[in-house]
Amino acid sequence: MRTPACFEDKDTRPLIEKLCQQNKIDLQLLTELCEVTQKYSGSGRKEGIISDIANCIDAYLQRESA
């Protein structure tokens, strides 16, 4: 999957990181969820999005429990 441009922009990335830190949001999880959303955006199909989101959350939970 391709990372959304806002996560690669040198001006925007620090703002996203700061907001994640302030709100106790895992940056990697947010990035992965945005990638999934971008992947399905405009495709007109919803098949697979729920399982892709679940996979992102599962991976996050595994990282946190390790």
TORMAR-943368 format. One line per 4 residues: number of its first residue (from 1); for each residue x negated, y, z negated of C-alpha. Coordinates in nm, 2 decimals, always signed. Layout:
# TORMAR-943368
NUM = X/Y/Z ~ ... $
# end
This chain:
# TORMAR-943368
1 = +0.00/+0.00/+0.00 ~ -0.11/+0.35/+0.06 ~ -0.14/+0.59/-0.24 ~ +0.08/+0.90/-0.21 $
5 = -0.12/+1.21/-0.11 ~ -0.05/+1.39/-0.44 ~ -0.26/+1.13/-0.62 ~ -0.56/+1.20/-0.39 $
9 = -0.54/+1.58/-0.38 ~ -0.81/+1.74/-0.58 ~ -0.58/+2.01/-0.72 ~ -0.27/+1.80/-0.78 $
13 = -0.44/+1.49/-0.94 ~ -0.56/+1.67/-1.25 ~ -0.21/+1.80/-1.31 ~ -0.06/+1.46/-1.27 $
17 = -0.32/+1.32/-1.51 ~ -0.24/+1.59/-1.77 ~ +0.13/+1.53/-1.75 ~ +0.09/+1.16/-1.79 $
21 = -0.13/+1.21/-2.09 ~ +0.11/+1.45/-2.25 ~ +0.40/+1.22/-2.19 ~ +0.22/+0.90/-2.27 $
25 = +0.28/+0.76/-1.92 ~ +0.03/+0.51/-1.77 ~ -0.12/+0.68/-1.46 ~ -0.19/+0.35/-1.29 $
29 = +0.17/+0.24/-1.34 ~ +0.30/+0.57/-1.21 ~ +0.08/+0.55/-0.90 ~ +0.19/+0.19/-0.83 $
33 = +0.55/+0.28/-0.86 ~ +0.51/+0.58/-0.63 ~ +0.34/+0.36/-0.38 ~ +0.63/+0.12/-0.39 $
37 = +0.88/+0.40/-0.35 ~ +0.68/+0.54/-0.05 ~ +0.66/+0.20/+0.11 ~ +1.04/+0.17/+0.12 $
41 = +1.11/+0.54/+0.18 ~ +1.29/+0.59/+0.51 ~ +1.29/+0.22/+0.60 ~ +1.66/+0.19/+0.55 $
45 = +1.62/-0.14/+0.37 ~ +1.62/-0.22/+0.01 ~ +1.54/-0.58/+0.02 ~ +1.23/-0.65/-0.19 $
49 = +1.21/-0.32/-0.37 ~ +1.34/-0.45/-0.70 ~ +1.08/-0.74/-0.70 ~ +0.80/-0.50/-0.61 $
53 = +0.90/-0.27/-0.90 ~ +0.92/-0.57/-1.13 ~ +0.57/-0.68/-1.02 ~ +0.43/-0.34/-1.10 $
57 = +0.59/-0.34/-1.45 ~ +0.47/-0.70/-1.51 ~ +0.12/-0.61/-1.41 ~ +0.13/-0.31/-1.65 $
61 = +0.25/-0.52/-1.93 ~ -0.02/-0.77/-1.87 ~ -0.28/-0.49/-1.87 ~ -0.15/-0.35/-2.20 $
65 = -0.14/-0.69/-2.37 ~ -0.49/-0.78/-2.27 $
# end
